[in-house]
Amino acid sequence: MDVCKSTVIHEGNVRKAKELMPDEEVLYDMAEFFKVFGDTTRIKIISALFESEMCVCDLSAALNMTQSAISHQLRVLKQANLVKFRRDGKVVYYTLSDDHVKDIFNQGLVHIQER
């Protein structure tokens, strides 16, 4: 077990870490943002939307889930600004909000696959 015999060993490192640490509110928002990626269904929806926009019916068929379950998770993804939508008559089509979503997804995938 590591035990520090001093309160601060590398004062410069501690000072730099404190200076560079984002504000508490930003860290909270970031933690909330990453929680959205903590659900397999939401990850599947993001993956399905990589290449093209899809409606709830198509997502439901692609993921073999109920439309209700898909709609619920899309609501969470919209609130986190990870997906956007457009209406065409009675049909609503969903897409990823921007390329950042793909980047975040791909970085996570690369990290997992490195194991």
N, C-alpha and C positions, 0 to 999 in steps of 0.2 A: 504494500500500500504506500502511495506517495504521500509524504507529510512534509509540508513546508515548515522549516524552522524559523523562517523570517516572514514578516508580513508582506514585504515586497522584495523580490530578488532583482528583477530587471525593470527598474522604474521607468525607463524610456519606453519599453514595450507596453507597459500598463498605460502610460500617458497617451501614447499613440492610439492604442485600442479605444480608449475613452473618447479621444478627439474624433476618430473616424466612425464611431458607433452612430448609426442613424437615431433620430429622435424616437422616443418611446411610442408615440402614436404611429409613426411609420413602421416600426417593428411589429406593432399589433396588427396593422393593416396587412402587412406582408404575411404574417402567420395565418390570418384569416384567408388570404388569397390562396396560400398553399393547401389549406384544408380542403378546398374545392377539389383538388387533385386526389384526395383521399378516398374516392369512391370509384369502384370499378366501372359502374354504369356510365358515370360522367367521362371517364377515360375512354371508354368504348365510343361514346358519342363524339368526342373530340377526334378520335382516330377515324371514324366514319366520315367526318366532315372535312378531312384533309384534302380530298380531290375535288369535291363538288358540293353544292348546296343540296340540302335534302329536306323534305317535309317530315312531319311526325310519322305519317303512315309508312314512308320509306325507311325511316330510322327504326321504327317498330319492327318491320320485316327483317331488316339487316341484322338487328340485335336480338331478334326472337324474344321480344318483350312486349308488354302491353303499351298501348298508346298513352295511357294514363301515367305509367311509370316513366316513359320517355318525356312526357310533358313536364312532369314534376322536376326531373333532373335538368331539363332545358331551362326551366325557370331559375334554378340555382346558377347555371352557367351564364345566363343573361345578367343576373344580379352581380356576378363577378366580372362582367364585361369580357367574357371569353367567347361568347357567341353573339351574333346579331341576327336580325331577321328582316325579311321583306314580305309583304303581302301581295299576292296575285289573285284577285278575286277572293274566293273563300279559302284558298290554300296559303299557308304560311311556310316560307322556306327559310331554313337556318344555314348560316355559314359561320366559320371562325371569324372573330372580330378583326384579327390582323395576323401578320406573319410572326409576331411575338409568341402567339399561342403555339404555333408549330415549333418554334425554337425551344420553348420551355419543355414541350412534350418530347422533342427529339433529344434534348440534353438529358432529360430523365431516363429515357430509353437507353441511350448510350451508357449512362452511368450504371444502370441495372445490368446491361449486357456485358459489362466489363468484369463482372464477378467471376 
